[in-house]
Amino acid sequence: MRPWRSDRPRRQDPRRARILPPILVSLAVSTPCVAADAPRERVGVAELSPQAERAIDRGLAYLAARQNADGSWGAGYRAAMTGLSLMAFMVEGHFPEQGPYGGPLDRAVAFLIAQAKAGGGYMGQSMYEHALATLALSEVWGMTDREGIRDILKQAVEVILRSQSSQGGWRYQPRPTDADISVTVMQIVALASAKEAGIHVPSQVIDRAKAYVLGLQNEGDGGFGYQTPSQTGFARSAAGVMSLLMCGERNTPAVNAGLKYLFRNAPTAGGRSDHFFYGQYYAVQAMYQAGESYYQEWYPRARDALLASQGPDGGWEGGYDATYGTGMAILVLGVPYRFLPIYQR
C-alpha cells in the first residue's frame, strides 16, 4: 500500500481551519484524498462551535506551557502523554516544523524517536503507551517529511505484532501472554494508522484481534467486558464498538447492539467517572462512523459536557493527570476538524 503523504495536503498554514468549513473526523482506515484548497463539506448541526474552538485553543496553550524540557509531556507515562499531546495539536492542524507550535512539536517527535531507539522500537512502560506513541509517529510521518520515522515505525509495529497473544489481543507488557480490551483496541488503532501509512501489517493479525473483541461482547446487554463478557462498562464498550467499525464491521448485529448499549449507558453531563475521557474519545468516533443520525445526537452532548468542565487555566482534570484529560478533551472537541488521516471518515 502506498503511503498517504504523497496524496494528502500538508498543512502550510496551521490556522487555516478558521476560514474553511469544518468536516467531521473519526478513526478510519480508508478515506478519499482531498485537494489542499478544496471546499470542505459541512455536516449538519454538529459543527465546531466558536465556544469549542476557543476551548481547544485554551487547551493547546495549557499543554504548550507544560511541555517538559526534553520535549515530552507528563510526569509519568511520558511516551503516552507525549503521543496524546502531539495528537491534540495535530487534530487542529498544527504539525512539527510548521506554525507557532512547530518547534515544541518537533521536540516531542525527537523525544519519541529517542525512546524508540533506546528501547529497540518499544516506547514507554506499557503496550498502551507504546501504541499511543506509535499512532502519533505514524500520523506525523503521514503529514510531514520527517526523515527516520518510517524505520522507527517499522520497529514499533514489529513490537506490536510479536506481542499479540494466542487469544488475539494484547496486554500491558510486550509479551504474547494475555489480553484485555483496552490495550487491544489501542493496538488496533496504531496498526490501522501504520498500515495506511504503508507499513506492512498482516491481515490475519487484524482478523484475530477482531475475533478477540467480538468474544468480549455480552449477548445480554450488547456491551463489552474487560477480559470476559461479564461486567460490561461504558468506556470499554465504546472502545469495542469503535474497533469493530475500524475492522470493517458496519451495520452488523454486534455493532448495532453495542451502539444501543452506549446510548443506554451514556455518562451524564453532571458526573464523570474515572474513564470519562477515555470513553468519550472512543464513543464520539464510533458514533460518527456508525452514521449521521448517531453522530448528530452524540457530539453536541459530549461537547457541552466538556465545555462545562474546562478549568480556568484551560486544562481538564481527569484520568492520569491534567495532561491526559486535556489531550483527550481536545481530541473529542476537535472531531469537526479534518487534518489527521487516521481521524477521517
N, C-alpha and C positions, 0 to 999 in steps of 0.2 A: 504493500500500500504506500502510495506517495505521500510524503509529509504535507501537512496542510499549509505550512507557512508560505509556500510558493503561490498559493491562490487565495490567501486571506489578507485583508487590508491590515497593514501595520498602522498603529496609531501615531500620526505625526503631530497632532495637537491633542494632548490628553484631556482638554476641556471641551472638545467638540461635541460631546453629548449634550451640552447646553442648548445647541441650536438644531439638533436632529430629533425628530420624533422618536420616542423610545420604542424598543421592541422587546418582547419578553425573552428571558433567557432561562435555561434549565439544563440539567445534566442530560446529555445525549451523546451518541457516538457517531451520528451522521447528520450533516447539515449542508444545505446548499451554500456555495460561496456568494458573497455579496460585494459588489464593487465598492471601492472606498468612498465614492461620492454618491452612491445610490440612496434614494429616499428610504427611510426605514419604516416599516409597517407599524401602524398604531393598532393596538388590540384593546377594544372595548373600554371599560371604565377603570380597569386595574392598571393604571399607568403610574409613572413616577410623579408623585405629588411634590410641590415645592417644599412642603414640610419634610418629606422623606429625603429629598435631595439635600436640604440643609443638615438634616441629622447625619447623613452619610458623610458630608464634608467635615462636620464636627468630630465624627468618629475617626476619620482618617487623620485629622490633626492631632487627636488624642494619641493614636498609635504612633505617628511620626515623632511626637515629643518623647516617647518612651522606648525608642529603639536603643538597644544596648550598643556599646562602643564597638563590639566585634561584628555588628550587622544583624545580630539575632534579636528576637523578641522573647520576653518572658523570663521569669526567674528559674523555672523548671520546665521540663519538656520543651526545650528551646527549638528543636527541629520542628516539632508540631506547631508551636506558636509562630515560628518564622514562616513556615509554609502557609499557615492560615492567614497571617497578616499580609503576605505577598498577594494571596488570592483576593483579599479585601481591597487592596489598592488596584489590582488589575481589573476587578469587575467593573470599576468605574472608568477604566481606560488609561490608567497610569501604568507605565512599564519601565523596566530598568533602562537607564541611559536616555530617557526621554522625559521632558517636562519637569515640573517643580519637585517631584519626588523621585526623579531618575537616579540621583546619587544614592540616597538611602536604600532604594530597591536593589541597586547594583551591589551594594554591600551585603544585602540579605542573600542574594543569589550566591555571592562568593562564600558566605558562611555555609550554606548548604552544600556547595561543591566541596569545600574543605572537609565537612563532616563525612561526605560520601567517600572521599579519597582516604580518609583516616580509617573508615570502617569497612573498606573493601566493597563499597556500594551500599552499605547499610547506614541509615541515618537515624539518630535518636536512640531512645532506650526501649522502644517497643515497636511492633509492627504497625500499630496505629499511627505513631509518629512518622515512621518510615513512609507509609502510604501518603500521608498529607504532604510530606516533603517531596515525594516523587511526583505527586499530582502538580504541585506548584512549579517544579522544574520543567515538567512536561509542557505546561502552559506557557512558561517563559520561552522555552525553545520553539514553541509553535508560533510565537508572535514577535520574536526578535532574532537577531543573527548572532547571538552569543556563542562563541566558539567553546568547544569542550563539553557542552551539555549533553549532546547525543551519546557520547561514550559513557558519561555518568548515568544517563537514563537506562542504557542497556544493562549496566551493572545493577542498578536499583531494581529493574524489572526481574533480573535473574534471582535476586534475593527473594522476591515475592513468589516467583514460580517454584523455586525449590523448597519453599516453606509451606506450600499447600498440603494440608493433611489428607489422610486417606478418606476422611469424611467429605472432602471437597471444599472445606473452609480454612480459615486461618485463626490463630490465637495470638497472644501478645508477644511471644518470643519467636524469632526466626527459625523455628523448628517445626517439622510436619507431624506434630504430636496431638494437637487438639484444635478446637474451633469454637467460635461464638459468632453471633450475627453482626455485632457491632464492628469487630475487626474485619470480618469477612467483607462486609459491604464497602468498607473503606478501600480494601484491596481491589474490589471490582471497579470502583471509581478510578483508582490510579491506573489500573491495567487498561481501562477503556480509553483514557486520555493518551497513554503511551502508545497504544495500538493505532489510534487515529493519527498520532504523530509519526508513524512509520516504524515503530519498534515492533518486532515480531512477538506476538502473544498467541500461543496455540489455542485454537478454538475449543479443544477439549477441556482446557483449564477453566474457561468461562462456563462451559456446559456443566462441569462438575460443581462449580460454585453456585450456579443457578439451582441445581438439584438440591444442594445443601440448604439454601434459603427456603425453597419450597417445602422441605421437610420440617421446617420450624413453624409452619403456619398451623394455627389451631383451627380445626374444621368447625368447631362450635361457634366461635365468635369472629373468625376471619383475621384476627390479629396474629402477631408473630412473637414467639418466645426467644429467650436469650440463647440457651443451649438445648432446650427442649420445647415442644409446642405448648407447654403449660406456662402459666404466669406471663401472659401477654401484657404488653405495655405500649403506650402511645409512641414513644421515641423509637423503640426497636421495630415497631410495626411500620412507622414511616420509612425507616431505612430499608426494611424488607420490601415494601411496595416499590419504592424508587429503584432498588437494584433489579427487581424483576422487569420493570419497564425498560431499564437500560439494556437488559439482556434480550429484549425483543418481545416480551410478554405484554401484549396490549389487548385490552378488552377481553381478557381471559377470566374464567371464574375465580381464580386465585387473586388476581389484581382487583377485580370488582369487589370481592369480599373484603379485601384489605382496605380499599378506599372507603367502604361503608363503615368499617371499624374506626378509621381515622376521624370521620365526621362525628360518630357517636362519642368518641373519647377525646375530642379536641380540647386542649387546655383553655381555661377561661382567661380573659384579659386581666382579671384581678389577682390571679395567683399563678406562680411559676414553680414548677418542680425543678429538681437539680438538673434534669435533662431537657429543659425547655428549649434552649438554643439549638441543641443537637437535633431535637425532634422537629422543630420548625425548619431548620436547614434542609432536612430531607423531605418534609411534608410539602413545602411550597413547590419544590421541584417535581415531586410526584404528581401534584395536582395539575401543574402546567402540562406535563407530559400526558396526563390522562385525558385532557380535553378542556376546551374553553369554559364550559359551564362549571367544571370543578375549580379551575383556577380563579375565575371571576368571583366566586363565592369565598375562596380561601384567602387570597392575598390581602385584600383590604383588612381583614380581621388580624392577620399576623402583623401587618404594617402598623395598625393602630395600637396594638399591644406593645410593640417595640418603641414607637414614638412616645408612649406614655411612661416608659420605664428608663429612658435615657437619662444619665446623670448630668448634673450641671457642668461637669468637666468634659462632657462629650462622650464619655465611655459608658459601657454597660457592665454591670457586675453580674457574674454568673459563671457556672461551670468551674473550671480550674482556677481562673483568675479573671481580672477585667480584660486582659488581652484576649483571652478566649471568647468571653462574652461579647466584646466589641467586634472582633473579627466575624463571628457568626452572625451577629445582628446586621452588620453591613452586607454580608452575603445574602441574607434574606431580604432586606430592604432593597438591595440593588438588583433584584430579579428583572426589572424593566430595562436594564442596560443590556447591550449586546456586543461585548468585546472579546470574551474568552471563548474559544472554540468549544470547550467541554461544557460551557454553560449556555448552549444554544439549543433550541428545539430542533 
